[in-house]
Amino acid sequence: MGPVHARIVATLTEQFHPAKLDVVDESHLHAGHAGARPEGETHFRVIIEAEDFRGVSRVARHRLINEALAAELAGPVHALAIRAEAPTEAA
């Protein structure tokens, strides 16, 4: 886990207290594309489940995450794929 990955995990954990959080560095899949750097940590996929997203539209959930990660998105992160949902209850 690199420093950008660690900051994303720490920020989302502190901000949303997620029931589930997966942050995947997919930079290797974008080598040679715009925004890619040889050292990686430019393209991430976030899968997060948090109570903060209950009753919130998909667009609003994405905005909340983008706001929380504004510093990373303004600098080292070129692309962020997001799946944000409220936790589901076991049947």
Biopython code that builds the backbone (N, CA, C, O; Angstrom):
import numpy as np
from Bio.PDB.StructureBuilder import StructureBuilder

atoms = [
    (1, "MET", "N", (0.856, -1.182, 0.000)),
    (1, "MET", "CA", (0.000, 0.000, 0.000)),
    (1, "MET", "C", (0.894, 1.233, 0.000)),
    (1, "MET", "O", (1.744, 1.404, 0.874)),
    (2, "GLY", "N", (0.686, 2.084, -0.990)),
    (2, "GLY", "CA", (1.457, 3.310, -1.094)),
    (2, "GLY", "C", (0.855, 4.428, -0.256)),
    (2, "GLY", "O", (-0.213, 4.261, 0.334)),
    (3, "PRO", "N", (1.535, 5.565, -0.203)),
    (3, "PRO", "CA", (1.064, 6.675, 0.634)),
    (3, "PRO", "C", (-0.269, 7.269, 0.190)),
    (3, "PRO", "O", (-1.072, 7.665, 1.035)),
    (4, "VAL", "N", (-0.521, 7.339, -1.114)),
    (4, "VAL", "CA", (-1.800, 7.884, -1.589)),
    (4, "VAL", "C", (-2.925, 6.925, -1.204)),
    (4, "VAL", "O", (-3.967, 7.354, -0.708)),
    (5, "HIS", "N", (-2.718, 5.653, -1.427)),
    (5, "HIS", "CA", (-3.692, 4.624, -1.040)),
    (5, "HIS", "C", (-3.995, 4.727, 0.450)),
    (5, "HIS", "O", (-5.157, 4.691, 0.853)),
    (6, "ALA", "N", (-2.955, 4.853, 1.264)),
    (6, "ALA", "CA", (-3.124, 4.942, 2.720)),
    (6, "ALA", "C", (-3.931, 6.183, 3.109)),
    (6, "ALA", "O", (-4.770, 6.116, 4.007)),
    (7, "ARG", "N", (-3.684, 7.312, 2.443)),
    (7, "ARG", "CA", (-4.446, 8.536, 2.749)),
    (7, "ARG", "C", (-5.909, 8.389, 2.366)),
    (7, "ARG", "O", (-6.790, 8.857, 3.088)),
    (8, "ILE", "N", (-6.178, 7.743, 1.237)),
    (8, "ILE", "CA", (-7.565, 7.523, 0.822)),
    (8, "ILE", "C", (-8.283, 6.667, 1.850)),
    (8, "ILE", "O", (-9.392, 7.000, 2.268)),
    (9, "VAL", "N", (-7.661, 5.560, 2.265)),
    (9, "VAL", "CA", (-8.266, 4.681, 3.267)),
    (9, "VAL", "C", (-8.499, 5.438, 4.575)),
    (9, "VAL", "O", (-9.585, 5.360, 5.150)),
    (10, "ALA", "N", (-7.493, 6.164, 5.044)),
    (10, "ALA", "CA", (-7.616, 6.898, 6.307)),
    (10, "ALA", "C", (-8.702, 7.966, 6.235)),
    (10, "ALA", "O", (-9.493, 8.109, 7.168)),
    (11, "THR", "N", (-8.747, 8.708, 5.147)),
    (11, "THR", "CA", (-9.729, 9.778, 5.000)),
    (11, "THR", "C", (-11.147, 9.231, 4.965)),
    (11, "THR", "O", (-12.026, 9.733, 5.667)),
    (12, "LEU", "N", (-11.374, 8.210, 4.155)),
    (12, "LEU", "CA", (-12.721, 7.641, 4.047)),
    (12, "LEU", "C", (-13.149, 6.968, 5.351)),
    (12, "LEU", "O", (-14.320, 7.026, 5.726)),
    (13, "THR", "N", (-12.210, 6.335, 6.034)),
    (13, "THR", "CA", (-12.525, 5.701, 7.317)),
    (13, "THR", "C", (-12.912, 6.746, 8.357)),
    (13, "THR", "O", (-13.897, 6.586, 9.079)),
    (14, "GLU", "N", (-12.132, 7.808, 8.424)),
    (14, "GLU", "CA", (-12.415, 8.878, 9.395)),
    (14, "GLU", "C", (-13.720, 9.599, 9.076)),
    (14, "GLU", "O", (-14.495, 9.910, 9.980)),
    (15, "GLN", "N", (-13.964, 9.866, 7.805)),
    (15, "GLN", "CA", (-15.132, 10.646, 7.394)),
    (15, "GLN", "C", (-16.438, 9.861, 7.491)),
    (15, "GLN", "O", (-17.456, 10.402, 7.924)),
    (16, "PHE", "N", (-16.415, 8.570, 7.083)),
    (16, "PHE", "CA", (-17.660, 7.829, 6.923)),
    (16, "PHE", "C", (-17.834, 6.622, 7.850)),
    (16, "PHE", "O", (-18.926, 6.058, 7.913)),
    (17, "HIS", "N", (-16.788, 6.214, 8.567)),
    (17, "HIS", "CA", (-16.867, 5.046, 9.457)),
    (17, "HIS", "C", (-17.553, 3.879, 8.740)),
    (17, "HIS", "O", (-18.581, 3.384, 9.201)),
    (18, "PRO", "N", (-16.986, 3.443, 7.620)),
    (18, "PRO", "CA", (-17.670, 2.451, 6.782)),
    (18, "PRO", "C", (-17.768, 1.067, 7.404)),
    (18, "PRO", "O", (-16.897, 0.637, 8.161)),
    (19, "ALA", "N", (-18.860, 0.381, 7.061)),
    (19, "ALA", "CA", (-19.019, -1.022, 7.418)),
    (19, "ALA", "C", (-18.140, -1.879, 6.512)),
    (19, "ALA", "O", (-17.695, -2.961, 6.897)),
    (20, "LYS", "N", (-17.899, -1.378, 5.307)),
    (20, "LYS", "CA", (-17.039, -2.055, 4.336)),
    (20, "LYS", "C", (-16.293, -0.991, 3.552)),
    (20, "LYS", "O", (-16.864, 0.032, 3.176)),
    (21, "LEU", "N", (-15.010, -1.241, 3.308)),
    (21, "LEU", "CA", (-14.221, -0.322, 2.504)),
    (21, "LEU", "C", (-13.146, -1.108, 1.772)),
    (21, "LEU", "O", (-12.319, -1.773, 2.394)),
    (22, "ASP", "N", (-13.162, -1.028, 0.458)),
    (22, "ASP", "CA", (-12.116, -1.594, -0.385)),
    (22, "ASP", "C", (-11.596, -0.468, -1.265)),
    (22, "ASP", "O", (-12.365, 0.189, -1.968)),
    (23, "VAL", "N", (-10.308, -0.253, -1.223)),
    (23, "VAL", "CA", (-9.663, 0.731, -2.084)),
    (23, "VAL", "C", (-8.620, -0.030, -2.895)),
    (23, "VAL", "O", (-7.682, -0.609, -2.346)),
    (24, "VAL", "N", (-8.803, -0.015, -4.204)),
    (24, "VAL", "CA", (-7.936, -0.781, -5.092)),
    (24, "VAL", "C", (-7.188, 0.167, -6.013)),
    (24, "VAL", "O", (-7.794, 0.994, -6.694)),
    (25, "ASP", "N", (-5.859, 0.040, -6.030)),
    (25, "ASP", "CA", (-5.031, 0.818, -6.950)),
    (25, "ASP", "C", (-5.055, 0.100, -8.297)),
    (25, "ASP", "O", (-4.498, -0.988, -8.439)),
    (26, "GLU", "N", (-5.702, 0.716, -9.279)),
    (26, "GLU", "CA", (-5.810, 0.136, -10.623)),
    (26, "GLU", "C", (-4.896, 0.849, -11.614)),
    (26, "GLU", "O", (-5.104, 0.773, -12.825)),
    (27, "SER", "N", (-3.898, 1.532, -11.102)),
    (27, "SER", "CA", (-3.021, 2.327, -11.961)),
    (27, "SER", "C", (-2.336, 1.487, -13.024)),
    (27, "SER", "O", (-2.141, 1.953, -14.147)),
    (28, "HIS", "N", (-1.973, 0.272, -12.694)),
    (28, "HIS", "CA", (-1.285, -0.597, -13.655)),
    (28, "HIS", "C", (-2.141, -0.869, -14.896)),
    (28, "HIS", "O", (-1.611, -1.164, -15.967)),
    (29, "LEU", "N", (-3.451, -0.771, -14.751)),
    (29, "LEU", "CA", (-4.349, -0.986, -15.880)),
    (29, "LEU", "C", (-4.385, 0.209, -16.835)),
    (29, "LEU", "O", (-4.926, 0.113, -17.937)),
    (30, "HIS", "N", (-3.808, 1.330, -16.407)),
    (30, "HIS", "CA", (-3.884, 2.571, -17.177)),
    (30, "HIS", "C", (-2.518, 3.067, -17.616)),
    (30, "HIS", "O", (-2.380, 4.225, -18.012)),
    (31, "ALA", "N", (-1.509, 2.215, -17.553)),
    (31, "ALA", "CA", (-0.157, 2.605, -17.974)),
    (31, "ALA", "C", (-0.199, 3.146, -19.398)),
    (31, "ALA", "O", (-0.781, 2.532, -20.293)),
    (32, "GLY", "N", (0.421, 4.297, -19.593)),
    (32, "GLY", "CA", (0.448, 4.919, -20.911)),
    (32, "GLY", "C", (-0.741, 5.815, -21.212)),
    (32, "GLY", "O", (-0.739, 6.525, -22.217)),
    (33, "HIS", "N", (-1.751, 5.793, -20.360)),
    (33, "HIS", "CA", (-2.933, 6.642, -20.560)),
    (33, "HIS", "C", (-2.718, 8.005, -19.911)),
    (33, "HIS", "O", (-1.772, 8.202, -19.149)),
    (34, "ALA", "N", (-3.594, 8.925, -20.220)),
    (34, "ALA", "CA", (-3.522, 10.269, -19.638)),
    (34, "ALA", "C", (-3.584, 10.184, -18.117)),
    (34, "ALA", "O", (-4.395, 9.450, -17.552)),
    (35, "GLY", "N", (-2.722, 10.941, -17.476)),
    (35, "GLY", "CA", (-2.724, 11.008, -16.016)),
    (35, "GLY", "C", (-1.941, 9.905, -15.339)),
    (35, "GLY", "O", (-1.709, 9.979, -14.132)),
    (36, "ALA", "N", (-1.527, 8.888, -16.068)),
    (36, "ALA", "CA", (-0.768, 7.785, -15.467)),
    (36, "ALA", "C", (0.673, 8.217, -15.232)),
    (36, "ALA", "O", (1.256, 8.948, -16.033)),
    (37, "ARG", "N", (1.235, 7.755, -14.122)),
    (37, "ARG", "CA", (2.637, 8.002, -13.813)),
    (37, "ARG", "C", (3.310, 6.654, -13.598)),
    (37, "ARG", "O", (2.660, 5.711, -13.146)),
    (38, "PRO", "N", (4.587, 6.541, -13.908)),
    (38, "PRO", "CA", (5.284, 5.259, -13.749)),
    (38, "PRO", "C", (5.213, 4.704, -12.327)),
    (38, "PRO", "O", (5.164, 3.489, -12.140)),
    (39, "GLU", "N", (5.207, 5.573, -11.338)),
    (39, "GLU", "CA", (5.176, 5.107, -9.942)),
    (39, "GLU", "C", (3.774, 4.680, -9.489)),
    (39, "GLU", "O", (3.613, 4.173, -8.379)),
    (40, "GLY", "N", (2.770, 4.880, -10.333)),
    (40, "GLY", "CA", (1.408, 4.443, -10.011)),
    (40, "GLY", "C", (0.682, 5.388, -9.079)),
    (40, "GLY", "O", (1.017, 6.569, -8.981)),
    (41, "GLU", "N", (-0.316, 4.856, -8.397)),
    (41, "GLU", "CA", (-1.170, 5.596, -7.459)),
    (41, "GLU", "C", (-1.866, 6.780, -8.133)),
    (41, "GLU", "O", (-1.926, 7.879, -7.580)),
    (42, "THR", "N", (-2.392, 6.535, -9.339)),
    (42, "THR", "CA", (-3.104, 7.582, -10.074)),
    (42, "THR", "C", (-4.559, 7.217, -10.339)),
    (42, "THR", "O", (-5.400, 8.101, -10.504)),
    (43, "HIS", "N", (-4.864, 5.924, -10.381)),
    (43, "HIS", "CA", (-6.205, 5.446, -10.714)),
    (43, "HIS", "C", (-6.671, 4.481, -9.628)),
    (43, "HIS", "O", (-6.029, 3.461, -9.381)),
    (44, "PHE", "N", (-7.783, 4.803, -8.986)),
    (44, "PHE", "CA", (-8.284, 3.988, -7.878)),
    (44, "PHE", "C", (-9.748, 3.624, -8.076)),
    (44, "PHE", "O", (-10.506, 4.333, -8.737)),
    (45, "ARG", "N", (-10.117, 2.503, -7.485)),
    (45, "ARG", "CA", (-11.512, 2.075, -7.396)),
    (45, "ARG", "C", (-11.847, 1.997, -5.913)),
    (45, "ARG", "O", (-11.129, 1.360, -5.142)),
    (46, "VAL", "N", (-12.953, 2.653, -5.509)),
    (46, "VAL", "CA", (-13.407, 2.650, -4.117)),
    (46, "VAL", "C", (-14.762, 1.959, -4.045)),
    (46, "VAL", "O", (-15.694, 2.308, -4.769)),
    (47, "ILE", "N", (-14.852, 0.984, -3.168)),
    (47, "ILE", "CA", (-16.122, 0.327, -2.858)),
    (47, "ILE", "C", (-16.343, 0.553, -1.371)),
    (47, "ILE", "O", (-15.557, 0.099, -0.539)),
    (48, "ILE", "N", (-17.418, 1.256, -1.046)),
    (48, "ILE", "CA", (-17.649, 1.653, 0.336)),
    (48, "ILE", "C", (-19.123, 1.484, 0.695)),
    (48, "ILE", "O", (-20.017, 1.821, -0.080)),
    (49, "GLU", "N", (-19.344, 0.955, 1.885)),
    (49, "GLU", "CA", (-20.697, 0.877, 2.458)),
    (49, "GLU", "C", (-20.671, 1.624, 3.780)),
    (49, "GLU", "O", (-19.863, 1.323, 4.659)),
    (50, "ALA", "N", (-21.553, 2.592, 3.914)),
    (50, "ALA", "CA", (-21.610, 3.391, 5.136)),
    (50, "ALA", "C", (-23.031, 3.876, 5.376)),
    (50, "ALA", "O", (-23.779, 4.146, 4.437)),
    (51, "GLU", "N", (-23.383, 3.977, 6.627)),
    (51, "GLU", "CA", (-24.715, 4.471, 7.002)),
    (51, "GLU", "C", (-24.964, 5.880, 6.481)),
    (51, "GLU", "O", (-26.108, 6.249, 6.219)),
    (52, "ASP", "N", (-23.910, 6.666, 6.327)),
    (52, "ASP", "CA", (-24.053, 8.041, 5.818)),
    (52, "ASP", "C", (-24.707, 8.082, 4.450)),
    (52, "ASP", "O", (-25.216, 9.127, 4.045)),
    (53, "PHE", "N", (-24.707, 6.962, 3.722)),
    (53, "PHE", "CA", (-25.252, 6.938, 2.371)),
    (53, "PHE", "C", (-26.711, 6.480, 2.325)),
    (53, "PHE", "O", (-27.322, 6.482, 1.256)),
    (54, "ARG", "N", (-27.266, 6.095, 3.450)),
    (54, "ARG", "CA", (-28.655, 5.638, 3.476)),
    (54, "ARG", "C", (-29.589, 6.791, 3.119)),
    (54, "ARG", "O", (-29.551, 7.849, 3.748)),
    (55, "GLY", "N", (-30.420, 6.581, 2.114)),
    (55, "GLY", "CA", (-31.379, 7.593, 1.690)),
    (55, "GLY", "C", (-30.776, 8.717, 0.860)),
    (55, "GLY", "O", (-31.446, 9.710, 0.577)),
    (56, "VAL", "N", (-29.517, 8.566, 0.471)),
    (56, "VAL", "CA", (-28.823, 9.595, -0.297)),
    (56, "VAL", "C", (-28.690, 9.107, -1.741)),
    (56, "VAL", "O", (-28.371, 7.942, -1.975)),
    (57, "SER", "N", (-28.932, 9.983, -2.697)),
    (57, "SER", "CA", (-28.855, 9.591, -4.106)),
    (57, "SER", "C", (-27.431, 9.194, -4.483)),
    (57, "SER", "O", (-26.465, 9.563, -3.815)),
    (58, "ARG", "N", (-27.328, 8.437, -5.562)),
    (58, "ARG", "CA", (-26.015, 7.992, -6.033)),
    (58, "ARG", "C", (-25.117, 9.186, -6.347)),
    (58, "ARG", "O", (-23.937, 9.182, -5.996)),
    (59, "VAL", "N", (-25.661, 10.194, -6.997)),
    (59, "VAL", "CA", (-24.878, 11.386, -7.330)),
    (59, "VAL", "C", (-24.396, 12.082, -6.058)),
    (59, "VAL", "O", (-23.239, 12.497, -5.983)),
    (60, "ALA", "N", (-25.255, 12.212, -5.073)),
    (60, "ALA", "CA", (-24.870, 12.866, -3.811)),
    (60, "ALA", "C", (-23.811, 12.058, -3.066)),
    (60, "ALA", "O", (-22.914, 12.636, -2.453)),
    (61, "ARG", "N", (-23.907, 10.732, -3.112)),
    (61, "ARG", "CA", (-22.884, 9.885, -2.468)),
    (61, "ARG", "C", (-21.529, 10.120, -3.121)),
    (61, "ARG", "O", (-20.518, 10.258, -2.432)),
    (62, "HIS", "N", (-21.508, 10.165, -4.449)),
    (62, "HIS", "CA", (-20.257, 10.409, -5.167)),
    (62, "HIS", "C", (-19.700, 11.785, -4.827)),
    (62, "HIS", "O", (-18.492, 11.945, -4.653)),
    (63, "ARG", "N", (-20.571, 12.765, -4.733)),
    (63, "ARG", "CA", (-20.110, 14.116, -4.366)),
    (63, "ARG", "C", (-19.491, 14.132, -2.983)),
    (63, "ARG", "O", (-18.462, 14.774, -2.773)),
    (64, "LEU", "N", (-20.104, 13.431, -2.033)),
    (64, "LEU", "CA", (-19.548, 13.366, -0.672)),
    (64, "LEU", "C", (-18.151, 12.765, -0.674)),
    (64, "LEU", "O", (-17.261, 13.259, 0.019)),
    (65, "ILE", "N", (-17.956, 11.717, -1.437)),
    (65, "ILE", "CA", (-16.641, 11.082, -1.503)),
    (65, "ILE", "C", (-15.646, 11.987, -2.217)),
    (65, "ILE", "O", (-14.508, 12.129, -1.770)),
    (66, "ASN", "N", (-16.062, 12.597, -3.316)),
    (66, "ASN", "CA", (-15.174, 13.519, -4.023)),
    (66, "ASN", "C", (-14.765, 14.688, -3.136)),
    (66, "ASN", "O", (-13.615, 15.124, -3.189)),
    (67, "GLU", "N", (-15.675, 15.198, -2.330)),
    (67, "GLU", "CA", (-15.352, 16.289, -1.410)),
    (67, "GLU", "C", (-14.362, 15.814, -0.348)),
    (67, "GLU", "O", (-13.417, 16.530, -0.017)),
    (68, "ALA", "N", (-14.574, 14.621, 0.181)),
    (68, "ALA", "CA", (-13.681, 14.084, 1.212)),
    (68, "ALA", "C", (-12.272, 13.873, 0.659)),
    (68, "ALA", "O", (-11.291, 14.028, 1.386)),
    (69, "LEU", "N", (-12.170, 13.524, -0.607)),
    (69, "LEU", "CA", (-10.873, 13.231, -1.232)),
    (69, "LEU", "C", (-10.389, 14.363, -2.140)),
    (69, "LEU", "O", (-9.586, 14.130, -3.044)),
    (70, "ALA", "N", (-10.863, 15.566, -1.909)),
    (70, "ALA", "CA", (-10.531, 16.705, -2.776)),
    (70, "ALA", "C", (-9.028, 16.916, -2.908)),
    (70, "ALA", "O", (-8.551, 17.206, -4.005)),
    (71, "ALA", "N", (-8.279, 16.781, -1.838)),
    (71, "ALA", "CA", (-6.826, 17.004, -1.902)),
    (71, "ALA", "C", (-6.157, 15.985, -2.817)),
    (71, "ALA", "O", (-5.283, 16.339, -3.608)),
    (72, "GLU", "N", (-6.564, 14.726, -2.714)),
    (72, "GLU", "CA", (-5.977, 13.692, -3.564)),
    (72, "GLU", "C", (-6.403, 13.873, -5.022)),
    (72, "GLU", "O", (-5.604, 13.669, -5.936)),
    (73, "LEU", "N", (-7.655, 14.254, -5.234)),
    (73, "LEU", "CA", (-8.144, 14.452, -6.601)),
    (73, "LEU", "C", (-7.523, 15.685, -7.257)),
    (73, "LEU", "O", (-7.442, 15.757, -8.483)),
    (74, "ALA", "N", (-7.091, 16.642, -6.463)),
    (74, "ALA", "CA", (-6.439, 17.841, -6.996)),
    (74, "ALA", "C", (-4.969, 17.590, -7.310)),
    (74, "ALA", "O", (-4.326, 18.383, -7.997)),
    (75, "GLY", "N", (-4.447, 16.480, -6.801)),
    (75, "GLY", "CA", (-3.025, 16.229, -6.997)),
    (75, "GLY", "C", (-2.738, 14.881, -7.618)),
    (75, "GLY", "O", (-2.819, 14.730, -8.837)),
    (76, "PRO", "N", (-2.407, 13.905, -6.807)),
    (76, "PRO", "CA", (-1.885, 12.658, -7.362)),
    (76, "PRO", "C", (-2.912, 11.752, -8.037)),
    (76, "PRO", "O", (-2.540, 10.953, -8.897)),
    (77, "VAL", "N", (-4.182, 11.851, -7.679)),
    (77, "VAL", "CA", (-5.182, 10.930, -8.228)),
    (77, "VAL", "C", (-5.790, 11.519, -9.497)),
    (77, "VAL", "O", (-6.347, 12.616, -9.487)),
    (78, "HIS", "N", (-5.671, 10.770, -10.582)),
    (78, "HIS", "CA", (-6.207, 11.206, -11.870)),
    (78, "HIS", "C", (-7.643, 10.727, -12.070)),
    (78, "HIS", "O", (-8.462, 11.436, -12.655)),
    (79, "ALA", "N", (-7.948, 9.508, -11.579)),
    (79, "ALA", "CA", (-9.279, 8.929, -11.793)),
    (79, "ALA", "C", (-9.699, 8.130, -10.571)),
    (79, "ALA", "O", (-8.891, 7.459, -9.928)),
    (80, "LEU", "N", (-10.991, 8.225, -10.271)),
    (80, "LEU", "CA", (-11.554, 7.532, -9.119)),
    (80, "LEU", "C", (-12.890, 6.924, -9.518)),
    (80, "LEU", "O", (-13.838, 7.639, -9.843)),
    (81, "ALA", "N", (-12.955, 5.600, -9.489)),
    (81, "ALA", "CA", (-14.210, 4.896, -9.734)),
    (81, "ALA", "C", (-14.834, 4.616, -8.368)),
    (81, "ALA", "O", (-14.149, 4.158, -7.453)),
    (82, "ILE", "N", (-16.128, 4.891, -8.232)),
    (82, "ILE", "CA", (-16.780, 4.806, -6.921)),
    (82, "ILE", "C", (-18.018, 3.928, -6.988)),
    (82, "ILE", "O", (-18.843, 4.049, -7.894)),
    (83, "ARG", "N", (-18.128, 3.037, -6.001)),
    (83, "ARG", "CA", (-19.392, 2.361, -5.723)),
    (83, "ARG", "C", (-19.669, 2.599, -4.243)),
    (83, "ARG", "O", (-19.002, 2.026, -3.381)),
    (84, "ALA", "N", (-20.641, 3.436, -3.954)),
    (84, "ALA", "CA", (-20.964, 3.821, -2.587)),
    (84, "ALA", "C", (-22.405, 3.461, -2.291)),
    (84, "ALA", "O", (-23.315, 3.860, -3.017)),
    (85, "GLU", "N", (-22.610, 2.704, -1.223)),
    (85, "GLU", "CA", (-23.947, 2.256, -0.853)),
    (85, "GLU", "C", (-24.096, 2.244, 0.667)),
    (85, "GLU", "O", (-23.117, 2.283, 1.412)),
    (86, "ALA", "N", (-25.342, 2.189, 1.096)),
    (86, "ALA", "CA", (-25.618, 1.966, 2.515)),
    (86, "ALA", "C", (-25.489, 0.457, 2.763)),
    (86, "ALA", "O", (-25.753, -0.340, 1.863)),
    (87, "PRO", "N", (-25.088, 0.065, 3.964)),
    (87, "PRO", "CA", (-24.992, -1.366, 4.260)),
    (87, "PRO", "C", (-26.342, -2.045, 4.115)),
    (87, "PRO", "O", (-27.379, -1.456, 4.422)),
    (88, "THR", "N", (-26.326, -3.278, 3.647)),
    (88, "THR", "CA", (-27.544, -4.060, 3.560)),
    (88, "THR", "C", (-27.661, -4.899, 4.811)),
    (88, "THR", "O", (-26.660, -5.320, 5.390)),
    (89, "GLU", "N", (-28.896, -5.139, 5.222)),
    (89, "GLU", "CA", (-29.124, -5.958, 6.410)),
    (89, "GLU", "C", (-29.247, -7.409, 5.993)),
    (89, "GLU", "O", (-29.863, -7.728, 4.976)),
    (90, "ALA", "N", (-28.655, -8.280, 6.787)),
    (90, "ALA", "CA", (-28.745, -9.720, 6.498)),
    (90, "ALA", "C", (-30.185, -10.191, 6.634)),
    (90, "ALA", "O", (-30.902, -9.765, 7.540)),
    (91, "ALA", "N", (-30.599, -11.057, 5.746)),
    (91, "ALA", "CA", (-31.974, -11.564, 5.772)),
    (91, "ALA", "C", (-32.150, -12.594, 6.847)),
    (91, "ALA", "O", (-33.245, -13.130, 7.014)),
]
sb = StructureBuilder()
sb.init_structure("model")
sb.init_model(0)
sb.init_chain("A")
sb.init_seg("    ")
for serial, (resi, resn, name, xyz) in enumerate(atoms, 1):
    if name == "N":
        sb.init_residue(resn, " ", resi, " ")
    sb.init_atom(name, np.array(xyz, "f"), 0.0, 1.0, " ", f" {name:<3s}", serial, name[0])
structure = sb.get_structure()
